[in-house]
Amino acid sequence: MFEKYLRQPQFTGYDDFTSNYELLVPDNFNFGYDIVDEWAAIAPDKKALLWTNDKGECREFTFAEMKYYSDQTAAYFQSLGIKKGDIVMAILKRRFEFWFTIIALHKIGAVIIPATHLLTKKDLVYRNNAADIKAIIAVGEETIINHINDALPESPTVELLISVGPEKPEGWHDFHQGIAQAAPFTKIDKVNCNDDPLIISFTSGTTGNPKMVMLDCVYPLAHIVTAKYWHNLHEESLHLTIADTGWLKAVWGKLYGQWIVGACVFVYDHEKFAPADMLAMIQKYRITSLCAPPTIFRFLIREDMTLYDLSSLEYCTIAGEALNPAVYEQFLKLTGIKLREGYGQSETTLTILTSPWTHPKPGSMGLPNPHYDIDLLTPEGRSAESGEQGQIVIRTDRRYPEGLFKGYYRNPQLTNEAWHDNIYYTGDVAWRDEDGFFWFVGRADDVIKSSGYRIGPFEVESALMTHPAVVECAITGVPDDIRGQVVKATIILSKEYRDKSGESLVKEIQEHVKAVTAPYKYPRIIEFVDELPKTISGKIRRTEIREKDRR
């Protein structure tokens, strides 16, 4: 199906891809009608979703069933008064009801806010009022329900609460009873224009309150590149992206591009990640494609992978943070599969990728997605030369690329700070080698300037992670009268080294970094801690470490 949305769907290599990629966007595109319902019409028995959980339950859904359940859900929502333009929060973890819900909301023109179950009362009050949320659909679990109920007195716009179970608290609607009793749904013709809002995503920023990223109705089409030319999916693929539905990574890897190319999405609904369980799922269900952040792969390679039959696995991709080359090499040794990195933000779709035609360079994000006009800009505002650091930007003077956000909802000032003069500034710093490959350095605010050198946190963290004592680490800059800043490492030690956290281990780690990377990058200050400050999505809050050091 993806072929109808591309001027040229097949490419002979990356150069052909770069020269001839062009997205064809129809008027009034609606993912629910134009993709889900279209598959249901032409291949009703085609598998769309294979869902299982850690209790041993398993359900398969064809596209015909996805059309039926999304239609019933849409009719139910309409009966409750949810309509075009209404904003609905979904806190559904990895429950299959998420797929019914998001497609249904698309079909009636409502706007979805995917949200994590980790939100507290304070988080919910902020989101409810910032976006004027009308309805919340959530998993009926005590902690989630209590946080939502506690937030209600300070959330005047919230009118409806819907539980998917197992509990249906007092004052809440029953999702499954509602869709079972709903009248048949009637398709709404031209329910949306292409630039109507589809999703609002609260970004987990490492500074300040989360921003509201607004994505429009053609955003799903820009994920054709994600699924077809990064995940390398086809109609027989069974694809697993490890992500909770509360984050945009879920629609990156568990919905839009995957269904446009006709792949089946695999979902493992679990409470606590266990690498052995994930390997068992790959073996049992014969998963063909896997996408996960580097942290997941670090856990997988620590397991005895020889105990599992992973022969079904054809392709693996990696995103969410920069990839340590040591992880790449070990996974390749164990599986024969080359991890292919990609880069993007909540404000974009995939912008830099290691495509099927590209031989990976371990640690590199890859090459630009031709869908975007990507450049690196120095602080002086000129394009960076090979080997020179610059901020990753997207130029929009020649055209607005589908998939790029429409702005920060209700915050034109913040939008203008990030996107002005026809340039969107990602805030991420990288450098480009002579072959055009991009290498991540860090957030612009995190780059350390020491004795005239610009040092990116990631390159030092990568060196540290090759030492057996280091489980997790964060690199920050500490003010210094002589050097301007010096490099500091905040480290979580492995169990075997926790009793050895003295000066001799500090020296050992410092010498290790000097041997692995340029000596001037070594951490002059090392602090051992039990945990690192993180955002709700797991990103390290280096700004909090710097603030603690200043205090």
N, C-alpha and C positions, 0 to 999 in steps of 0.2 A: 504493500500500500504506500510505502514511503516514496516510491518512484514518481507518483503523481505530483509530489510537492517539490521535486527537483528538476531543474532544466536538464541535468545530466546525472543520473543516479550511480553509474559505475565509473570507476577511475582506475587508471593503470598504475598510478603512483602518486606520491605526495605533490610533485610538480603539476601533474594533471589536475589533481584535487584543488590546488591553489589557483590554477588558471581558470578552471571551468565550473567550480562550485557556484551554484546560484539557487536560492530558495524561491519557490513559487508560492505566493500567499493568496489564497482565495478571499473573497469578501465574506465578512460575517463568519469567520472560522469558529467552530465550536468543537472542542475535543470530544465531548460526550456524544454528539450527533455524528460528526464527520469521521471519527475514528472508532469508538466503541460500537455504536449502532451500525456503522458500515461493515465492520468485521462480522457482526452478528448476522447481517444480511447475506454476505458472500461466503462466510465460513462459520456457520453457527456453532458447530461442534469443536471448533478450534480452541485449545486450552489457553486461557488468559492468566489464571492465577492458581498456583499450587500452594496452599497454606497448611502449615502444621505448627504444633506448639510443643512446649516441654512437658505437657501432660499426655502426649501420645495421640492427641486428636489430629485428624487430617481431613481437609476438604479441598476439592477441586472445583473450579468455576470455568465454564466455557464463556466465550464472548456472548453467546445467546443468553446465558444466565446473568452475565454482568449487565446486559441491557435490561433484562427483566428486573433485577434487584435495584439498579440505579433508577429505573422508571418508577418503581414502587416507592423508593425513598424520596424521589422528587415529588411525587403526588402527596406523600405524607407531610413533607415539609411545607408544601403549599397549603395543606389543610390547617397547618398551625399558623399560617400567615407569613411565612418566609417567602420573600419575593425578590425580584431583580434589584440588585444594588445593596441588599441587606448584607451585613457582615456577620459571619458565623465562625466561631472558634471550634476547632476539633482537637480534642485531647484523647487520642485513640490508640496510643502505643503502637503495637503491631497487629492489632485486631483487623480481621478482614472487613469489618464494617467501615473502615476508613475508605476503602475503594468504592463502596456503595455511596458513601457520603460525598466524597469530593466530586465524583461524576454527576451525582444528582444536583449538587450546587451549581456545577457548570451548566447543566441543562436548564436551570431556571434563572440563570444569570446572577446568582448571589455570589458573594466574595468569601473565600475561605481563608482563615488564619490557622495554619497547622501549628500546634503547640505541644510542648513536651509535658509529660506527667510530673516533671520535677518542679513545676512552678509552685511557688508558695502563695499565700494570701496577698502579700505585698506585690508580687509579680503580676498576679491576676488583676488586682485593682488597677495597676498602672496600664495594663493592656486593655482592659475593659473600657476605661475612660479615654485612653489615647485614640482608640479606633471606634468608639461608640458601638461596641459589640451588642448585637441583638439576641443571639442564641449561643448556647454552649452545648456541644455534644461530647460526651465523655464516657470513659470506662467507669462502670459502677463499682469502684473500689473505695474503701473507707477513707483512706488518706486523700485521694483525689477529690472525692465528694466533699469532705470536710473543708478543704482549702477553698473550693468553689463557693460553698455555702457561706463560709466566713467572709468572703469577698463581696457577697451580694449587697449588704447594707451600704457599701460605698461604691456600688456599680449601678447607677440608676437606669442605664440604657438596656441592661440585660432583662429580657422578658421571658425567655424560654430556656429550660434546662431539660436535656434529653439524655437518658442513660442507655447504653448498649448492654448493661449487665456486667457482672452477675447480679448486683443489687439495683433495685429501683427505689430510691429514697422518697420520702414524703415530699410532695411538691414537684417531683420530676416526672417527665413523660417516659413511657416505655417504648424504646426504639423498635424493637422487634414486633411488639403488638401493633404499633402504629403502621409499620409497612405491610403487615399481614392484612390489616383492615382497610388500607387505603384504596380509594377508587382508582380505576385504571388511569394512567397518565397520558396526557395528550401533548405531543411534541409542540414546542413553541417556535414558530418560524421567526428567524432573524431576531433571536432573543438578545443578541449582543452585536456590537460593532467590534472591529479588531482591536481598537485601542481602549475598550472598556476594561476596568480592573477585573482580574481573575483571582489573584492571590495577594495577600499582604503578609509579608514575612518579617517577624521581629528578629533583627540580627543580634547575635550575641556579641556585641562589641566589647573589646578589652578595655574601653574607657567609656564612662558616661552611661546613660540609659540606652536601652536598645532602640535602634532606628527602625522605622516601618518602611520596608522596601515594597514598592507597588509594582506588580508584574501584570502585563496585559494578556488578552485572550489569544494572541498568537505566540506567546511564550513557549507553549509545548512544541511547536514546530521547530524551534531552534535547537531542540534536543534530539533531532534526527542525527546530528553529528555525534552527540554523546553516545547514542546507542549503536549506530551503524559504523561509524568511522573511528570510534575509540573503544567501546566495548566489543566491537566486531561481531555484533549479533546478527542472526538470521532467523528464519521462521521455525527452525527446529531447536533453537536455543532454549535452555532453562537457566535463567539468569538470577543470581543472588547478589544484591547490594546490601551490605550490612549497615542498616540505618533505621532509626526510629522514625515513625511518620511525623513526629513533631518538628523535624528539620527538613529543609528544602532538599537535602541529599536524597530523601525518599522519592520525590518526584523526578529528580535527576536519574535515579537508578531503579525505581520500583513502579514506574507508571508511564510517563509520556513517551519518550523515545522508544522504549522497549515495546510498547503496544503499537506504536506507529509502524515499526518494522516487523511486527507479528510474532515477537518472542513471547514466551511464557515467563511470568515473574514468579520466583520462589520466595516465600516468606516463612521465616522461622520465628515464631512468636515465643520469646523467652524472657524470663525475669532477670536473669544474671548471665552475662557472657561467660562461657567456658570454652576455651579453644578446642578441647577434645570433643565436645558436643557439636561444634560447628564442623569439624572434620568428619564426624559421624554422619551429619546431614548431607554433606557433599557425597559421601560414599553411598548412603542409602538411597538417595533420590536421583543420583547420577547427574548432578549439577554440572553444567558445561562452562559457565562463565561466572566469575567472582569479582566484585569490586568492594574495596574496603580501605579504610585509612591505614597508614603505616603501622600504627599501634597494634592493629589486629594482626597484621602479618608478623610483627615482632613476637606476639604470643604464639602464633601458629608454628613458627620455626623452632620454638622451644619444646614443642611436643615431639614425641617419637612418631613422625609422619609415616614411617615404614609400616606402622600397624594398620594403615587405612588404604583402601583401594581408591585412589584419586585419578584413575585413568580416564574418567569421563571429562575431567577438567581440561578445557581447551585454551582458555584465555583468562588472564587476570589483569585488572587495572587498579590503580591506586590514586587516591586524592584525599584532600582534607588537611594535609600538612606535607612538608617536603620529605622526600624519601631518603633515608640513610642508605648509601651504597652497600654497606655491609649486609643489610636486610635483603636487598636485591640479589646479591651474590649467593647468599645462603639459600634463599628460596629457589633460585635457579638450580643450584646444586641438588636440592632435595626433590624437585619436581620436573626440571627441564623447561619450566615456563618462565618467560621473561616478563617481569612486572612492567607495566606501561603506565607512566605517570600522566596526570592531567591537572590542570589548574583552572579555577574559576571562582566566582564569588556569589553571594546571595543576590548581588545586583546584576549578575550576568548568567549566561549558561557557560558551557565549557569554552574557554578562550585560548588555552594552550594545551596541546595534546601530543602524546606519542602514538602515532597512528599505526595501523597494521603494516604500512609500507615502510615504516621508519625503524631502523635498528636503534634500540634504546641506548642512551648514554646514562648509566646509573647515577642517580642524583639530579638529573636534568628533568625539568618539567616537559620538555619536548619543543615542538615547533608551533607557530601561531595557527589558530583555526581561521581559515580564509573567510569565514562568515563575519569576522571582525577586522577592522583596520587597526592593528596593534603596533605600538611603538614603545621605546624606552626614552624617557626624557630626563636629562640631567637637571640639577637644581637651577641651572642657568636658562633652562627652557629649550635646549637644543637636543636633537636626537643623539643618543649615546652611541659611541663607536664600539666596535668589537672589544670585549674585555672591560669595558667601562660600565660602572653601575648607573642605573637610572630607574625612575619610577615607571611601572607598567601603566600605560594609558591606552584608552580606546578613542580614536579620532572619529568624530561624527559629522564632519563638515561635508563629506561627499554623500553620505546617506545615514539614516538611522537604522542600525541593525536590529532585526527582530530578536527578542530574547534579552536585550538590554533593558534594565528597569526604566519605569516612566518617571521616577523621582522618589524622594522620601515623602510618604503620605503626610499631608498637612504641615510640611516643613520646607517651604521653598528656600529659606536661607541655607539650611543644611544641604539641600540639593545643589544650590549654586556654588557652595564651597567645594563640592566634589566634582561638579560637572559644569564647566563654564568655557566660553570661547570655543565651543564645539570639541571639547576634550573632556572625557571622563577619566578622572584620576583614581586609580584603584587604591592608592596608599601603600602598595607593595613594591619593594625594591628588588630588582634582579639585574643580571648581566647577561649578555648574549655572546656566544663564542663565534668563531669564524665560520662555522657551519650553520649559524642561525639558531642554534639551540639556546633556550632560555634556562638560566640557573637562578633559583630563588636565593635571596639574601635575607630578607626579613621585612617587617613593617617599617615604613619610613621613619616612624617615631622610635623604633627599636634599634636602628643602626647605630653602632658605637663609633665615635671619632676619637682615636687614641694616637697621640704623637704623629698626627698627619695621616694616619691610616683610617680607612673606613672598614669596619669589621661587622659583618652580618652575624646575628645570633645563631642562625642555622648551621653555618659552617663550623663554628666551635662546638655546638651541640652534637653535630655529626661525629666529630672527632672524639668527644667525650663518650658517646654511646658505644664506641668500639672497645671501651675498657670494661672488663667484667664486673667491676664494682658498681657501675652506674646503671640504675634501672630507669630513671627519668631525670631530666635536668632542664634548667632554664638559664640562659645567658643574658646578663644585663650590664649596663655601663654604670660605673660609680665615679662621681666627680673627683678629679685629682688636680692639684695645683700645678704639677709639672707637665703631665701628659694630657690634660684636658679631661679625659676619662680613662679608667682602666677596666679591664674585663673582669666580671665577677661571675662565678658559676654557683648556682644553687642546686644541690644534688640530693636525690633520694638514692640511698645505697641499697644494694641487694642484701639479702639476709646474711650471706656468708661474710660480708664486710662490715656489718653494723657495729661489731665490737672492735673494729680496727680504725675507727674514724679519728685518728690522731694526725700529728704533723707528718709522720712518715707516709701516710696514705695521700695526704695533700700533695706532697712532693712527687710521689709516684704518678699521680694523676696529671700534675703539671708537666712532668717530663714526657708522659705519654702523648699529651696534646701537642707538645713541641715536635715530637717525632712523626705524628700523623699529619699535621698541617703546618702552615708557616709559623715559625716560633713566636713572632710578634703577636699572634692571636691567643696565646695561652692565657688562662685565667690567673691573674695575680692574686685574686681573692677567691676562696672556696668556702662555702657554707653547706653543712650537711643538715638536712631537714627531714621531717617525717612525711610532709605533703607539700604540694605546690598550690598556690592560689589559682583558681580556674574560674572561667565563666560557666554558666549553666550548661553550655554545649561542650565543655571540656577543653576549651582553649586556655592556654596559660596566660594569666594576667601579669605580664612583666611590669606593667605600670604600677601594680600593687607592691611588687618586690622593690622597685625603685623608690616608691613613696616610703616604704618601711625603712629602707636604708637612709633616706634623707632625715627621717624622724630620729 
